[in-house]
Amino acid sequence: MVSRASRVGAPRAAVFAAALVALLALLASPGVARATPPDTYGFGVRSTALAGAVGADVSDASANYHNPAGLARDDSIRLSISYISLHPFLDINDQRSSVERFGAMQVGMIAPVKIGDVVTAFGLGLVLPDQRLARTRSTIVTRPRWELYDTRSARIFLASSLAIRPVEWLTLGAGIAFQAPSELTLDIRGNLDLGDPERLSRLEHQFKGDLTSIRYPQAGIQVRPHERFSFGATYRGEYTLGTRIIALADATVARIANLQFFLDTLSTSLFGPQQLDISFAGYPIPSLRVGFSLTWVDWSAHPSLIPTEELFLGLEPELVELPGDIGGRTAVPLGLHDTFVPRIGLEWTAFDRPAFELDLRAGYTYENSPFPIQRGETNFVDGDRHTASLGFGLRLTDLEPTIAGYIAIDGYAYYTHVRERTHVKDSLVDPVGDYTAGGGLVGAGVQLEVVFE
Amino acid sequence: MSAWQRQRPLLLVALVVGCATLGAETAFPDPIQTSGVGPFRLLDPNETGIEGEQGEVVVQSGAAGGAMFAAGSLWYVDAERLEEPPERDESLPPHAIDWAQFGPRRILRSPEREGDLGHDAGEVVLEPTEGWEGDGVFDPWLVELEDGSVRLYYAAEGGVGVAEAPGPEGPFTRQPGPVLPGARGPAVLRSEDGAGWWMYFEAAGEIGRAASADGLTWSIEEEALALPAPEEPGPEDPAEIGFGRPSALWATTPANRRVLRLYFEVRRDDGTQTVEVAGSADGASFERAALPAYAGDGNAGAPGVRLLEDGTTLLYLTLDVGPDDPRTRTQLVSVAPSFVRFAPEPEPEPEPEPEPE
């Protein structure tokens, strides 16, 4: 499926492209990068079936994640809606871990505008997880955790992008995505009567929650020097979602002493590392598409997931001896390393008839775990992952005059094998001890896409 | 086509999108622990089947001197309180048993029961009869041999002795004299290479290690193992003045690593004591855990470790029950990981009805 492109005068297009890139750079505030459900489970049914090796020639709504430049690759209006469901079966010491199923609705849109010979396009991508829009769980250091599957995916993903195709062989795109950190404050003040707390205590509390948005950029380029092959590059910035909880208690105890308690805990609930994806797609024969990509993921920049806590407990006058070792804790370095993720995707047009077209797809991804063997006090158990996927795409093309375009129905199924990993602790008296962790996931998704050409 | 028919697909999509976020809370990741370092939790009466104190594993009328589990039975010490006991030795710490107020210490055996982890009162298997034993036999440690016979190591006034029997039911026949004079608290297990035997023992406030080829003739290899706390105590913290009552086993971790776990008493100069745990790969050099194995109230002592097939660790220990209780200490059982349960949690007691004013 080689996409069509139009020709345009180069000088005017270059100025337009430069202005677009400058605008997007301004929009994208520093400090942030890409969304989490697509990182873990992919975005777009066709793209996921091809293992995400699509950055060089993606042109459907999954370009909102895989490469925003692909939004302007075609000049068709696209609307897509899909549903994916993934079931983990991850074990630690042969005991099933309580990692919940992940399901999500994915919605995508591309709206192109043609100004002269220049095609510009606006895209929206949305991943709406089942069960909850977002979840934050602080890390319990002594509790083994599947970090890549436990809470990272429980986030809504919203991205908007712009793209331009100034000349036939070149498309550029950039976009921003949104996430929300949180700061919560619990303030308790009043009088606490120890003798008759229910009747005489007068405590009031105030709770304040602040969910401010942060934005993070993504940008991409697609180059098509020949109609048989394309190159692409996608950059996704990094972002950190922090959760800060402040608890203040200031109470008079039995009218004779003043009790003060202060807790300030700052934790990283989610970190998206910056990524650079280099991709290639080619058609050795017209009915066969082959795609490769290699993604660098900057996991080594990952901040600690162990919260930093500051604690204060004071009693004036000191009626009773308070524990002297309340001092909070500090973050523990995680020691993650960068990863390079290879992907390969094959798509074969099995049937190409006037009324329909049927594509068969397969993909493979290998992701080595960014987490080292857990020898110390942390317990992030994720191991290397091999993912194999199969999919299909049925395109119904003979729909005029009802639809001036086509309807595509896509589906995929995949299996991820998480290699068993044995974590041997340096300490013989570690609070957790040695363990093995491994397992897998199975997933499937279907998509309906309407394309107006 | 009516407006309703045209808008019906949009309504359907909106409905599906709306329903996609109906959620339910899921549990936090499950805790695990394979190192057996605790903190141990006392079993409750539903788990022990004994309607007594939390963790009580066997009903004893006298003072509890410690217990261990082997060959399907609990081996423990009991001593009846004298009808007219002498005044308590005030030089002893409040949690320590004044054995002068009790009759001869004896070793009893109680087989495990079906359905719970408690034990019925056992039968006496060994009483002091030899001159070197003085007025009590205690600190039992049973070892099963390949042929089904057993050896019961025990402590007495003159040191560590051993009695043999064709099976755990007895009868036990003593080997002559103490096999390790001057020692107490024997904990016997196979050596690292499996060819011989090691015994961890208490002597002069230290824990030592002896070795034997046949389990009967022993030679001391180390008189005092180094078991320092991971962190230096602060200037106001009580100092550690002695170690004792070792209990040891080899455990194989999920990584197929063999670790010798040593549970022992640590006594401090303020009269308190705790049960601590240390690990070793070679049986000679140990790494001690930062926190006590049992972190509840009281002065824990006399640990006896038992490893279940699934890796769960039971720790038999004694706790003081207060100076006014004539038993001084009771025999309890605890478990690590603490989230492991052997029976449903007991129902909370209903709050009493408020009395009418």
Interface residues (C-beta under 8 A of the other chain):
Chain A: I81 Y83 I92 N93 Q95 S97 S98 V99 E100 G103 A104 M105 V107 L128 P129 D130 Q131 R132 L133 R137 I140 T142 R143 P144 R145 W146 D150 T422 H423 V424 K425 S427 L428 V429 D430 P431 V432 G433 D434 Y435 T436
Chain B: V13 V16 V17 A20 T21 L22 G23 A24 T26 A27 F28 P29 D30 P31 I32 Q33 T34 S35 G36 V37 T253 P254 A255 R257 V259 V277 A278 G279 S280 A281 E287 R288 A289 A290 G311
